[in-house]
Amino acid sequence: MRRVIISAFFLIQLIGIIYSRFMEERYFCWAPFDQISLYEIKSTVNGVVFSPEEIKSRYNLQGNGRENRSIHHVFSIIKQYEESYGKEDKVVVKVIYSTNGKAKEEWNFSTE
């Protein structure tokens, strides 16, 4: 019985590691994930353009920052906030980012 429990524990760990390698966020991935993204958040809420301080207050993220994990963490934080606490607001969010020094890309989220 003890071997079954120990084997099941390690099998669950292995499945979690393999599964997380194919997720964009990679929250639970044990393998090193060296990806550095520089980003800038631009947010308009109910027609008001937010300052970097207001962005920090709303999302708990810097208006201009660096993400040492997947940039999808930033997207996930913004999307989760807007779909829960900010769901009554009309929001347009633009994240301009560059990952590992590559060309800039843009991610957009809108509730309008």
N, CA, C and O atoms as a printed pandas DataFrame, in Angstrom:
     atom_number atom_name residue_name chain_id  residue_number  x_coord  y_coord  z_coord
0              1         N          MET        A               1    0.821   -1.194    0.000
1              2        CA          MET        A               1    0.000    0.000    0.000
2              3         C          MET        A               1    0.871    1.267    0.000
3              4         O          MET        A               1    0.561    2.261   -0.657
4              5         N          ARG        A               2    1.957    1.193    0.752
5              6        CA          ARG        A               2    2.862    2.341    0.841
6              7         C          ARG        A               2    3.480    2.658   -0.519
7              8         O          ARG        A               2    3.602    3.824   -0.895
8              9         N          ARG        A               3    3.865    1.625   -1.247
9             10        CA          ARG        A               3    4.437    1.823   -2.583
10            11         C          ARG        A               3    3.418    2.443   -3.539
11            12         O          ARG        A               3    3.773    3.276   -4.372
12            13         N          VAL        A               4    2.194    2.049   -3.422
13            14        CA          VAL        A               4    1.141    2.586   -4.288
14            15         C          VAL        A               4    0.974    4.084   -4.031
15            16         O          VAL        A               4    0.862    4.866   -4.976
16            17         N          ILE        A               5    0.958    4.483   -2.778
17            18        CA          ILE        A               5    0.802    5.898   -2.421
18            19         C          ILE        A               5    1.995    6.709   -2.919
19            20         O          ILE        A               5    1.826    7.778   -3.504
20            21         N          ILE        A               6    3.190    6.201   -2.687
21            22        CA          ILE        A               6    4.396    6.906   -3.130
22            23         C          ILE        A               6    4.436    6.979   -4.661
23            24         O          ILE        A               6    4.753    8.029   -5.221
24            25         N          SER        A               7    4.125    5.896   -5.324
25            26        CA          SER        A               7    4.110    5.886   -6.790
26            27         C          SER        A               7    3.061    6.853   -7.335
27            28         O          SER        A               7    3.323    7.578   -8.295
28            29         N          ALA        A               8    1.885    6.865   -6.731
29            30        CA          ALA        A               8    0.826    7.785   -7.161
30            31         C          ALA        A               8    1.255    9.231   -6.968
31            32         O          ALA        A               8    0.997   10.076   -7.826
32            33         N          PHE        A               9    1.905    9.519   -5.856
33            34        CA          PHE        A               9    2.378   10.881   -5.588
34            35         C          PHE        A               9    3.340   11.344   -6.677
35            36         O          PHE        A               9    3.184   12.439   -7.218
36            37         N          PHE        A              10    4.326   10.523   -6.998
37            38        CA          PHE        A              10    5.301   10.904   -8.010
38            39         C          PHE        A              10    4.690   10.923   -9.415
39            40         O          PHE        A              10    5.093   11.734  -10.249
40            41         N          LEU        A              11    3.746   10.059   -9.678
41            42        CA          LEU        A              11    3.071   10.064  -10.978
42            43         C          LEU        A              11    2.267   11.361  -11.148
43            44         O          LEU        A              11    2.271   11.956  -12.226
44            45         N          ILE        A              12    1.592   11.789  -10.108
45            46        CA          ILE        A              12    0.840   13.048  -10.157
46            47         C          ILE        A              12    1.791   14.217  -10.392
47            48         O          ILE        A              12    1.477   15.122  -11.165
48            49         N          GLN        A              13    2.944   14.209   -9.737
49            50        CA          GLN        A              13    3.944   15.258   -9.942
50            51         C          GLN        A              13    4.415   15.272  -11.394
51            52         O          GLN        A              13    4.509   16.334  -12.009
52            53         N          LEU        A              14    4.705   14.117  -11.928
53            54        CA          LEU        A              14    5.177   14.008  -13.305
54            55         C          LEU        A              14    4.121   14.496  -14.293
55            56         O          LEU        A              14    4.444   15.217  -15.237
56            57         N          ILE        A              15    2.884   14.116  -14.088
57            58        CA          ILE        A              15    1.793   14.572  -14.957
58            59         C          ILE        A              15    1.671   16.089  -14.885
59            60         O          ILE        A              15    1.484   16.741  -15.912
60            61         N          GLY        A              16    1.774   16.657  -13.689
61            62        CA          GLY        A              16    1.704   18.114  -13.533
62            63         C          GLY        A              16    2.823   18.834  -14.263
63            64         O          GLY        A              16    2.593   19.874  -14.880
64            65         N          ILE        A              17    4.016   18.301  -14.200
65            66        CA          ILE        A              17    5.164   18.911  -14.883
66            67         C          ILE        A              17    4.972   18.854  -16.398
67            68         O          ILE        A              17    5.180   19.851  -17.090
68            69         N          ILE        A              18    4.586   17.717  -16.900
69            70        CA          ILE        A              18    4.387   17.572  -18.347
70            71         C          ILE        A              18    3.256   18.475  -18.822
71            72         O          ILE        A              18    3.390   19.152  -19.842
72            73         N          TYR        A              19    2.150   18.491  -18.098
73            74        CA          TYR        A              19    1.012   19.328  -18.478
74            75         C          TYR        A              19    1.387   20.808  -18.485
75            76         O          TYR        A              19    1.022   21.536  -19.408
76            77         N          SER        A              20    2.102   21.249  -17.474
77            78        CA          SER        A              20    2.424   22.678  -17.373
78            79         C          SER        A              20    3.405   23.134  -18.447
79            80         O          SER        A              20    3.467   24.325  -18.752
80            81         N          ARG        A              21    4.160   22.228  -19.019
81            82        CA          ARG        A              21    5.088   22.602  -20.096
82            83         C          ARG        A              21    4.347   23.067  -21.345
83            84         O          ARG        A              21    4.928   23.737  -22.198
84            85         N          PHE        A              22    3.077   22.717  -21.458
85            86        CA          PHE        A              22    2.302   23.078  -22.637
86            87         C          PHE        A              22    1.282   24.190  -22.374
87            88         O          PHE        A              22    0.479   24.510  -23.251
88            89         N          MET        A              23    1.308   24.770  -21.196
89            90        CA          MET        A              23    0.434   25.893  -20.861
90            91         C          MET        A              23    1.172   27.191  -21.142
91            92         O          MET        A              23    2.395   27.248  -21.017
92            93         N          GLU        A              24    0.438   28.239  -21.522
93            94        CA          GLU        A              24    1.090   29.520  -21.768
94            95         C          GLU        A              24    1.573   30.158  -20.478
95            96         O          GLU        A              24    2.658   30.739  -20.450
96            97         N          GLU        A              25    0.794   30.063  -19.408
97            98        CA          GLU        A              25    1.164   30.715  -18.161
98            99         C          GLU        A              25    2.298   30.010  -17.437
99           100         O          GLU        A              25    3.177   30.662  -16.874
100          101         N          ARG        A              26    2.286   28.702  -17.446
101          102        CA          ARG        A              26    3.323   27.878  -16.812
102          103         C          ARG        A              26    3.519   28.192  -15.331
103          104         O          ARG        A              26    4.649   28.295  -14.855
104          105         N          TYR        A              27    2.424   28.342  -14.618
105          106        CA          TYR        A              27    2.499   28.637  -13.195
106          107         C          TYR        A              27    3.207   27.534  -12.411
107          108         O          TYR        A              27    3.983   27.827  -11.502
108          109         N          PHE        A              28    2.953   26.289  -12.745
109          110        CA          PHE        A              28    3.456   25.187  -11.931
110          111         C          PHE        A              28    4.562   24.392  -12.606
111          112         O          PHE        A              28    4.815   23.242  -12.248
112          113         N          CYS        A              29    5.209   24.995  -13.567
113          114        CA          CYS        A              29    6.260   24.302  -14.299
114          115         C          CYS        A              29    7.554   24.324  -13.492
115          116         O          CYS        A              29    8.021   25.400  -13.118
116          117         N          TRP        A              30    8.131   23.189  -13.220
117          118        CA          TRP        A              30    9.336   23.123  -12.405
118          119         C          TRP        A              30   10.592   23.401  -13.222
119          120         O          TRP        A              30   11.615   23.815  -12.676
120          121         N          ALA        A              31   10.514   23.175  -14.512
121          122        CA          ALA        A              31   11.694   23.394  -15.350
122          123         C          ALA        A              31   11.957   24.895  -15.463
123          124         O          ALA        A              31   11.017   25.687  -15.406
124          125         N          PRO        A              32   13.195   25.293  -15.619
125          126        CA          PRO        A              32   13.493   26.723  -15.768
126          127         C          PRO        A              32   12.751   27.310  -16.964
127          128         O          PRO        A              32   12.659   26.693  -18.025
128          129         N          PHE        A              33   12.237   28.492  -16.770
129          130        CA          PHE        A              33   11.515   29.169  -17.839
130          131         C          PHE        A              33   12.075   30.570  -17.927
131          132         O          PHE        A              33   11.534   31.511  -17.347
132          133         N          ASP        A              34   13.162   30.696  -18.658
133          134        CA          ASP        A              34   13.851   31.971  -18.758
134          135         C          ASP        A              34   13.327   32.743  -19.961
135          136         O          ASP        A              34   13.780   32.569  -21.092
136          137         N          GLN        A              35   12.376   33.583  -19.679
137          138        CA          GLN        A              35   11.799   34.428  -20.714
138          139         C          GLN        A              35   11.577   35.791  -20.080
139          140         O          GLN        A              35   10.856   35.903  -19.088
140          141         N          ILE        A              36   12.177   36.808  -20.631
141          142        CA          ILE        A              36   12.043   38.141  -20.059
142          143         C          ILE        A              36   11.285   39.013  -21.035
143          144         O          ILE        A              36   11.664   39.155  -22.197
144          145         N          SER        A              37   10.213   39.590  -20.544
145          146        CA          SER        A              37    9.392   40.470  -21.368
146          147         C          SER        A              37    9.348   41.845  -20.739
147          148         O          SER        A              37    9.103   41.987  -19.542
148          149         N          LEU        A              38    9.586   42.846  -21.547
149          150        CA          LEU        A              38    9.405   44.229  -21.139
150          151         C          LEU        A              38    8.054   44.664  -21.680
151          152         O          LEU        A              38    7.733   44.396  -22.837
152          153         N          TYR        A              39    7.254   45.338  -20.848
153          154        CA          TYR        A              39    5.909   45.678  -21.272
154          155         C          TYR        A              39    5.511   47.085  -20.835
155          156         O          TYR        A              39    6.096   47.672  -19.925
156          157         N          GLU        A              40    4.502   47.594  -21.517
157          158        CA          GLU        A              40    3.890   48.866  -21.172
158          159         C          GLU        A              40    2.377   48.669  -21.263
159          160         O          GLU        A              40    1.860   48.191  -22.273
160          161         N          ILE        A              41    1.682   49.044  -20.195
161          162        CA          ILE        A              41    0.228   48.901  -20.155
162          163         C          ILE        A              41   -0.397   50.265  -20.384
163          164         O          ILE        A              41   -0.028   51.251  -19.747
164          165         N          LYS        A              42   -1.350   50.303  -21.307
165          166        CA          LYS        A              42   -2.150   51.507  -21.532
166          167         C          LYS        A              42   -3.595   51.114  -21.296
167          168         O          LYS        A              42   -4.098   50.174  -21.910
168          169         N          SER        A              43   -4.266   51.840  -20.399
169          170        CA          SER        A              43   -5.610   51.463  -20.002
170          171         C          SER        A              43   -6.531   52.678  -20.021
171          172         O          SER        A              43   -6.185   53.749  -19.522
172          173         N          THR        A              44   -7.700   52.489  -20.603
173          174        CA          THR        A              44   -8.739   53.509  -20.598
174          175         C          THR        A              44   -9.965   52.891  -19.943
175          176         O          THR        A              44  -10.472   51.865  -20.396
176          177         N          VAL        A              45  -10.437   53.526  -18.871
177          178        CA          VAL        A              45  -11.576   53.006  -18.131
178          179         C          VAL        A              45  -12.676   54.062  -18.147
179          180         O          VAL        A              45  -12.487   55.181  -17.672
180          181         N          ASN        A              46  -13.820   53.692  -18.697
181          182        CA          ASN        A              46  -14.964   54.597  -18.831
182          183         C          ASN        A              46  -14.559   55.915  -19.494
183          184         O          ASN        A              46  -15.007   56.987  -19.088
184          185         N          GLY        A              47  -13.715   55.822  -20.510
185          186        CA          GLY        A              47  -13.290   56.990  -21.262
186          187         C          GLY        A              47  -12.150   57.780  -20.648
187          188         O          GLY        A              47  -11.699   58.760  -21.241
188          189         N          VAL        A              48  -11.670   57.384  -19.476
189          190        CA          VAL        A              48  -10.583   58.086  -18.782
190          191         C          VAL        A              48   -9.285   57.307  -18.981
191          192         O          VAL        A              48   -9.207   56.122  -18.657
192          193         N          VAL        A              49   -8.275   57.978  -19.514
193          194        CA          VAL        A              49   -6.964   57.347  -19.696
194          195         C          VAL        A              49   -6.268   57.281  -18.338
195          196         O          VAL        A              49   -6.089   58.298  -17.668
196          197         N          PHE        A              50   -5.882   56.077  -17.947
197          198        CA          PHE        A              50   -5.265   55.879  -16.638
198          199         C          PHE        A              50   -3.786   56.242  -16.656
199          200         O          PHE        A              50   -3.082   56.002  -17.637
200          201         N          SER        A              51   -3.335   56.820  -15.558
201          202        CA          SER        A              51   -1.917   57.112  -15.351
202          203         C          SER        A              51   -1.223   55.830  -14.880
203          204         O          SER        A              51   -1.895   54.869  -14.505
204          205         N          PRO        A              52    0.109   55.806  -14.896
205          206        CA          PRO        A              52    0.820   54.626  -14.375
206          207         C          PRO        A              52    0.446   54.293  -12.922
207          208         O          PRO        A              52    0.386   53.120  -12.553
208          209         N          GLU        A              53    0.198   55.308  -12.109
209          210        CA          GLU        A              53   -0.192   55.066  -10.712
210          211         C          GLU        A              53   -1.576   54.414  -10.634
211          212         O          GLU        A              53   -1.802   53.527   -9.811
212          213         N          GLU        A              54   -2.490   54.851  -11.486
213          214        CA          GLU        A              54   -3.836   54.261  -11.494
214          215         C          GLU        A              54   -3.792   52.828  -12.024
215          216         O          GLU        A              54   -4.537   51.967  -11.556
216          217         N          ILE        A              55   -2.929   52.577  -12.987
217          218        CA          ILE        A              55   -2.752   51.207  -13.489
218          219         C          ILE        A              55   -2.211   50.318  -12.380
219          220         O          ILE        A              55   -2.679   49.192  -12.204
220          221         N          LYS        A              56   -1.235   50.808  -11.633
221          222        CA          LYS        A              56   -0.656   50.051  -10.513
222          223         C          LYS        A              56   -1.729   49.746   -9.474
223          224         O          LYS        A              56   -1.796   48.636   -8.946
224          225         N          SER        A              57   -2.556   50.730   -9.187
225          226        CA          SER        A              57   -3.615   50.553   -8.201
226          227         C          SER        A              57   -4.665   49.543   -8.680
227          228         O          SER        A              57   -5.167   48.744   -7.889
228          229         N          ARG        A              58   -4.989   49.579   -9.955
229          230        CA          ARG        A              58   -6.046   48.713  -10.480
230          231         C          ARG        A              58   -5.590   47.267  -10.648
231          232         O          ARG        A              58   -6.302   46.348  -10.243
232          233         N          TYR        A              59   -4.421   47.053  -11.234
233          234        CA          TYR        A              59   -3.963   45.699  -11.564
234          235         C          TYR        A              59   -2.845   45.183  -10.670
235          236         O          TYR        A              59   -2.480   44.010  -10.753
236          237         N          ASN        A              60   -2.306   46.029   -9.831
237          238        CA          ASN        A              60   -1.143   45.680   -9.016
238          239         C          ASN        A              60    0.045   45.305   -9.903
239          240         O          ASN        A              60    0.834   44.419   -9.572
240          241         N          LEU        A              61    0.151   45.998  -11.033
241          242        CA          LEU        A              61    1.259   45.841  -11.973
242          243         C          LEU        A              61    1.787   47.229  -12.305
243          244         O          LEU        A              61    1.030   48.199  -12.329
244          245         N          GLN        A              62    3.070   47.320  -12.558
245          246        CA          GLN        A              62    3.634   48.591  -12.992
246          247         C          GLN        A              62    3.117   48.923  -14.391
247          248         O          GLN        A              62    2.896   48.023  -15.201
248          249         N          GLY        A              63    2.926   50.210  -14.677
249          250        CA          GLY        A              63    2.524   50.628  -16.016
250          251         C          GLY        A              63    3.581   50.264  -17.054
251          252         O          GLY        A              63    3.254   49.869  -18.173
252          253         N          ASN        A              64    4.834   50.399  -16.680
253          254        CA          ASN        A              64    5.977   49.951  -17.483
254          255         C          ASN        A              64    6.736   48.972  -16.613
255          256         O          ASN        A              64    7.179   49.319  -15.518
256          257         N          GLY        A              65    6.887   47.751  -17.096
257          258        CA          GLY        A              65    7.529   46.782  -16.224
258          259         C          GLY        A              65    8.243   45.682  -16.968
259          260         O          GLY        A              65    8.409   45.711  -18.187
260          261         N          ARG        A              66    8.656   44.714  -16.184
261          262        CA          ARG        A              66    9.409   43.563  -16.674
262          263         C          ARG        A              66    8.781   42.318  -16.072
263          264         O          ARG        A              66    8.537   42.259  -14.867
264          265         N          GLU        A              67    8.524   41.338  -16.898
265          266        CA          GLU        A              67    7.971   40.059  -16.451
266          267         C          GLU        A              67    9.003   38.984  -16.722
267          268         O          GLU        A              67    9.378   38.746  -17.870
268          269         N          ASN        A              68    9.462   38.336  -15.663
269          270        CA          ASN        A              68   10.511   37.320  -15.793
270          271         C          ASN        A              68    9.960   35.933  -16.099
271          272         O          ASN        A              68   10.719   35.001  -16.362
272          273         N          ARG        A              69    8.667   35.806  -16.063
273          274        CA          ARG        A              69    8.041   34.540  -16.433
274          275         C          ARG        A              69    7.367   34.753  -17.782
275          276         O          ARG        A              69    7.825   35.585  -18.565
276          277         N          SER        A              70    6.333   34.052  -18.067
277          278        CA          SER        A              70    5.620   34.233  -19.323
278          279         C          SER        A              70    4.841   35.545  -19.301
279          280         O          SER        A              70    4.257   35.895  -18.275
280          281         N          ILE        A              71    4.822   36.269  -20.406
281          282        CA          ILE        A              71    4.059   37.513  -20.507
282          283         C          ILE        A              71    2.572   37.234  -20.320
283          284         O          ILE        A              71    1.801   38.145  -20.017
284          285         N          HIS        A              72    2.173   35.997  -20.498
285          286        CA          HIS        A              72    0.771   35.637  -20.317
286          287         C          HIS        A              72    0.314   35.800  -18.870
287          288         O          HIS        A              72   -0.888   35.860  -18.612
288          289         N          HIS        A              73    1.244   35.872  -17.925
289          290        CA          HIS        A              73    0.871   36.187  -16.546
290          291         C          HIS        A              73    0.266   37.581  -16.474
291          292         O          HIS        A              73   -0.745   37.790  -15.803
292          293         N          VAL        A              74    0.881   38.532  -17.160
293          294        CA          VAL        A              74    0.374   39.902  -17.182
294          295         C          VAL        A              74   -1.018   39.922  -17.808
295          296         O          VAL        A              74   -1.934   40.543  -17.270
296          297         N          PHE        A              75   -1.174   39.243  -18.942
297          298        CA          PHE        A              75   -2.470   39.195  -19.609
298          299         C          PHE        A              75   -3.520   38.577  -18.698
299          300         O          PHE        A              75   -4.649   39.060  -18.615
300          301         N          SER        A              76   -3.140   37.516  -18.026
301          302        CA          SER        A              76   -4.063   36.810  -17.140
302          303         C          SER        A              76   -4.511   37.692  -15.982
303          304         O          SER        A              76   -5.692   37.696  -15.634
304          305         N          ILE        A              77   -3.602   38.430  -15.386
305          306        CA          ILE        A              77   -3.940   39.316  -14.267
306          307         C          ILE        A              77   -4.932   40.381  -14.722
307          308         O          ILE        A              77   -5.929   40.636  -14.047
308          309         N          ILE        A              78   -4.659   40.998  -15.860
309          310        CA          ILE        A              78   -5.548   42.051  -16.366
310          311         C          ILE        A              78   -6.925   41.479  -16.688
311          312         O          ILE        A              78   -7.947   42.039  -16.291
312          313         N          LYS        A              79   -6.942   40.372  -17.405
313          314        CA          LYS        A              79   -8.213   39.766  -17.812
314          315         C          LYS        A              79   -9.034   39.328  -16.598
315          316         O          LYS        A              79  -10.244   39.551  -16.560
316          317         N          GLN        A              80   -8.391   38.713  -15.614
317          318        CA          GLN        A              80   -9.106   38.274  -14.423
318          319         C          GLN        A              80   -9.696   39.453  -13.668
319          320         O          GLN        A              80  -10.825   39.377  -13.182
320          321         N          TYR        A              81   -8.940   40.548  -13.564
321          322        CA          TYR        A              81   -9.458   41.725  -12.867
322          323         C          TYR        A              81  -10.676   42.278  -13.600
323          324         O          TYR        A              81  -11.705   42.563  -12.985
324          325         N          GLU        A              82  -10.554   42.426  -14.900
325          326        CA          GLU        A              82  -11.633   43.049  -15.670
326          327         C          GLU        A              82  -12.871   42.173  -15.761
327          328         O          GLU        A              82  -13.978   42.688  -15.915
328          329         N          GLU        A              83  -12.708   40.868  -15.669
329          330        CA          GLU        A              83  -13.858   39.974  -15.716
330          331         C          GLU        A              83  -14.485   39.759  -14.347
331          332         O          GLU        A              83  -15.526   39.110  -14.237
332          333         N          SER        A              84  -13.867   40.292  -13.312
333          334        CA          SER        A              84  -14.450   40.151  -11.972
334          335         C          SER        A              84  -14.732   41.534  -11.381
335          336         O          SER        A              84  -15.859   42.021  -11.470
336          337         N          TYR        A              85  -13.740   42.161  -10.788
337          338        CA          TYR        A              85  -13.937   43.447  -10.120
338          339         C          TYR        A              85  -14.326   44.567  -11.087
339          340         O          TYR        A              85  -15.119   45.439  -10.732
340          341         N          GLY        A              86  -13.789   44.552  -12.278
341          342        CA          GLY        A              86  -14.025   45.637  -13.220
342          343         C          GLY        A              86  -15.100   45.352  -14.245
343          344         O          GLY        A              86  -15.183   46.051  -15.255
344          345         N          LYS        A              87  -15.927   44.345  -14.015
345          346        CA          LYS        A              87  -16.884   43.931  -15.040
346          347         C          LYS        A              87  -17.957   44.978  -15.337
347          348         O          LYS        A              87  -18.607   44.900  -16.379
348          349         N          GLU        A              88  -18.159   45.942  -14.463
349          350        CA          GLU        A              88  -19.147   46.991  -14.694
350          351         C          GLU        A              88  -18.582   48.147  -15.506
351          352         O          GLU        A              88  -19.340   48.999  -15.972
352          353         N          ASP        A              89  -17.278   48.191  -15.683
353          354        CA          ASP        A              89  -16.623   49.296  -16.382
354          355         C          ASP        A              89  -16.451   48.988  -17.862
355          356         O          ASP        A              89  -16.369   47.831  -18.274
356          357         N          LYS        A              90  -16.400   50.058  -18.649
357          358        CA          LYS        A              90  -16.045   49.924  -20.064
358          359         C          LYS        A              90  -14.545   50.158  -20.154
359          360         O          LYS        A              90  -14.054   51.250  -19.867
360          361         N          VAL        A              91  -13.832   49.125  -20.552
361          362        CA          VAL        A              91  -12.371   49.149  -20.477
362          363         C          VAL        A              91  -11.752   48.815  -21.825
363          364         O          VAL        A              91  -12.233   47.949  -22.556
364          365         N          VAL        A              92  -10.683   49.517  -22.132
365          366        CA          VAL        A              92   -9.827   49.185  -23.266
366          367         C          VAL        A              92   -8.411   49.141  -22.718
367          368         O          VAL        A              92   -7.899   50.136  -22.207
368          369         N          VAL        A              93   -7.783   47.974  -22.831
369          370        CA          VAL        A              93   -6.423   47.799  -22.328
370          371         C          VAL        A              93   -5.544   47.353  -23.492
371          372         O          VAL        A              93   -5.912   46.483  -24.282
372          373         N          LYS        A              94   -4.383   47.972  -23.569
373          374        CA          LYS        A              94   -3.391   47.603  -24.579
374          375         C          LYS        A              94   -2.082   47.339  -23.850
375          376         O          LYS        A              94   -1.615   48.166  -23.066
376          377         N          VAL        A              95   -1.503   46.191  -24.114
377          378        CA          VAL        A              95   -0.187   45.861  -23.561
378          379         C          VAL        A              95    0.766   45.739  -24.744
379          380         O          VAL        A              95    0.600   44.882  -25.612
380          381         N          ILE        A              96    1.759   46.606  -24.758
381          382        CA          ILE        A              96    2.798   46.555  -25.777
382          383         C          ILE        A              96    4.002   45.893  -25.115
383          384         O          ILE        A              96    4.477   46.354  -24.077
384          385         N          TYR        A              97    4.491   44.820  -25.711
385          386        CA          TYR        A              97    5.552   44.054  -25.051
386          387         C          TYR        A              97    6.574   43.528  -26.049
387          388         O          TYR        A              97    6.309   43.397  -27.244
388          389         N          SER        A              98    7.729   43.237  -25.520
389          390        CA          SER        A              98    8.812   42.628  -26.283
390          391         C          SER        A              98    9.393   41.505  -25.434
391          392         O          SER        A              98    9.772   41.718  -24.283
392          393         N          THR        A              99    9.458   40.325  -26.003
393          394        CA          THR        A              99    9.960   39.163  -25.277
394          395         C          THR        A              99   11.342   38.789  -25.789
395          396         O          THR        A              99   11.542   38.587  -26.987
396          397         N          ASN        A             100   12.284   38.700  -24.872
397          398        CA          ASN        A             100   13.667   38.324  -25.184
398          399         C          ASN        A             100   14.278   39.203  -26.274
399          400         O          ASN        A             100   15.034   38.718  -27.116
400          401         N          GLY        A             101   13.955   40.484  -26.257
401          402        CA          GLY        A             101   14.547   41.439  -27.183
402          403         C          GLY        A             101   14.016   41.368  -28.605
403          404         O          GLY        A             101   14.566   42.017  -29.494
404          405         N          LYS        A             102   12.978   40.607  -28.839
405          406        CA          LYS        A             102   12.410   40.485  -30.185
406          407         C          LYS        A             102   11.537   41.703  -30.490
407          408         O          LYS        A             102   11.406   42.603  -29.660
408          409         N          ALA        A             103   10.953   41.723  -31.664
409          410        CA          ALA        A             103   10.103   42.839  -32.095
410          411         C          ALA        A             103    8.922   43.009  -31.139
411          412         O          ALA        A             103    8.443   42.044  -30.543
412          413         N          LYS        A             104    8.468   44.247  -31.008
413          414        CA          LYS        A             104    7.341   44.535  -30.125
414          415         C          LYS        A             104    6.066   43.915  -30.681
415          416         O          LYS        A             104    5.832   43.866  -31.889
416          417         N          GLU        A             105    5.254   43.443  -29.740
417          418        CA          GLU        A             105    3.947   42.888  -30.076
418          419         C          GLU        A             105    2.911   43.605  -29.235
419          420         O          GLU        A             105    3.252   44.366  -28.330
420          421         N          GLU        A             106    1.650   43.361  -29.535
421          422        CA          GLU        A             106    0.573   44.042  -28.837
422          423         C          GLU        A             106   -0.517   43.053  -28.458
423          424         O          GLU        A             106   -0.901   42.194  -29.252
424          425         N          TRP        A             107   -1.007   43.187  -27.231
425          426        CA          TRP        A             107   -2.146   42.393  -26.761
426          427         C          TRP        A             107   -3.231   43.374  -26.373
427          428         O          TRP        A             107   -2.960   44.360  -25.686
428          429         N          ASN        A             108   -4.456   43.118  -26.803
429          430        CA          ASN        A             108   -5.565   44.026  -26.529
430          431         C          ASN        A             108   -6.686   43.301  -25.798
431          432         O          ASN        A             108   -6.952   42.123  -26.036
432          433         N          PHE        A             109   -7.333   44.039  -24.904
433          434        CA          PHE        A             109   -8.499   43.542  -24.181
434          435         C          PHE        A             109   -9.504   44.676  -24.113
435          436         O          PHE        A             109   -9.153   45.812  -23.796
436          437         N          SER        A             110  -10.743   44.366  -24.410
437          438        CA          SER        A             110  -11.768   45.403  -24.394
438          439         C          SER        A             110  -13.098   44.826  -23.923
439          440         O          SER        A             110  -13.440   43.686  -24.238
440          441         N          THR        A             111  -13.838   45.622  -23.169
441          442        CA          THR        A             111  -15.182   45.230  -22.760
442          443         C          THR        A             111  -16.225   46.115  -23.422
443          444         O          THR        A             111  -17.404   46.061  -23.070
444          445         N          GLU        A             112  -15.800   46.923  -24.371
445          446        CA          GLU        A             112  -16.745   47.790  -25.079
446          447         C          GLU        A             112  -17.412   47.046  -26.201
447          448         O          GLU        A             112  -18.241   47.615  -26.912
